[in-house]
Amino acid sequence: MLRTTSAMTDSTHKFRQTKIVITLGPATESEEILERLIVGGVDVARLNMAHANHDWTRMIIRRIREISQRVGREIAIMMDIKGPEIRTGDVEAPLELKMGEEFDFTVRPGGESGQSPEEIRSVGVNYENLVDDISVGDIVLVDNGLMRFEVTDKIDGRRIRCKVLIDGQLTSRRHINLPGVKVNLPAFTEKDRRDTLVGIEEGIDFVALSFVREASDITTLRDFLLDNDSKARIIAKIEDQSAIQNLDEIIHTCDALMVARGDLGIECPLEELPVIQRRALKACYDRGRAVIIATHMLESMIDSPVPTRAEITDVANAVYEEADCVMLSGETTIGKYPEQSVQTLDRIARRIEEEGDHAFDDPALLEGEKINVLKSAVLLANQTKNSSLLTFTRRGFIATSLAALRPAHAPIFAMTNSVTTLRQMRLLRAVNPYVMPLTSDPNDTIENAIRLLKREGLVEAGAKLIVVTDILSHDRLVDSVQLRTVR
């Protein structure tokens, strides 16, 4: 078995395996706060383009890069593009709706609201194909599922008539979810294209694609990135039932996955959400894809300096399930306690990682000679006291594979000659990336890396390094796993 864990030592606990993603906003955009968060261990900064304009986006990306260089810790930047969205139009005043009442959703230019011909109240919708896509008996959820309607009729090709199922107050421009309905909207919208071009110009590291429904959605974005000479990697956000049905092909096509539990919890029955989360984690683990657990991790800390006990357990479960990253949203955009929220994630993750439990067996779909070499390195690290893994990578493949094999406690030191690769490795569980020259002589490169680790205080004399690298043998490079003692 790959998962021997007897080699745990206290020295490994200074390295947190689970990575932290924060969403930037008014609470965290200042230079002072950003510097403290970067130095304090944040790994990825997320920009939510549903709420960001281009001037702010350029400013905050440049600020992150300048601070990262100044403090000597480069972090990754993720641009989360908005994707397709259906919203209600404006209403002159909030509409108080009662259970059993009839109510119309009307497709009108600009999504205007008003009165239907039969004197039934209505609201406009910004999606012109709504009537074509939906069926009688379907459910319409409005405002994050707080309001629920059942479709009872489709009228004159421009209106759907519904029965109100839950009392509520409808205000302007509320988000609409249509569980189980295949919506014929492009996954990559014109707004997304404009936003992504700004991100490409500023050198973002990841693009998170919202409401991914099938693999072709990811391919469309990847072609756009390639056409514009971007090396950004794609994070697929699963947020509806179509994504769950096509989960395997989505994971196969993307670079990483985000379990976006906000819309997912609206689109799917609540009791299915933990099942979906675990299934997604296992599928990513089997294919060697990084996975992010997002939304409502510490929601109460928007207003409270301490989380609820349930939130603590939720974060702990994501760490127990060996997610690569946990993510904060409102906690760090508008919250009163952004730094405390990050510190809370850090403390929970470190404590749970001490337990050394593993959620899954060895990855089922990682195969090949190279993978077998890496498996032997992880097995050796798991069985060797006070050990770390050391590897060298130009594009991140070896580090990604080592992270996917989930070393029990050994940190992975990944040396690269590319700052872009370093930033992208920030997403990977247990990987600690560093930039250094990669020479033509493998032994010189190893010695230089060990000197760097000693100089930074990351290893001490007597520590064990499992080195995964190429070595010269009869004038050709071959894969090797070496056990070295730091002198």
Secondary structure, DSSP 8 states (H G I E B T S, - for coil): -----TT--GGGGGS--SEEEEE-STTT-SHHHHHHHHHTT--EEEEETTS--HHHHHHHHHHHHHHHHHHT---EEEEEE-----BB---SS-EEE-TT-EEEEEE-GGG--EE-TTS-EEEEES-TTHHHH--TT-EEEETTTTEEEEEEEEETTTEEEEEE-S-EEE-SS-BEE-TT------SS-HHHHHHHHHHHHHT-SEEEETT--SHHHHHHHHHHHHHTT---EEEEEE-SHHHHHTHHHHHHHSSEEEEEHHHHHHHS-GGGHHHHHHHHHHHHHHHT-EEEEESSSSGGGGT-SS--HHHHHHHHHHHHTT-SEEEESHHHHT-S-HHHHHHHHHHHHHHHHHH---SS-S-SS--SHHHHHHHHHHHHHHHSTTEEEEEE-SSSHHHHHHHHT--SS--EEEEES-HHHHHHHTTSTTEEEEE----SSHHHHHHHHHHHHHHTTSS-TT-EEEEEEEEEETTEEEEEEEEEE--
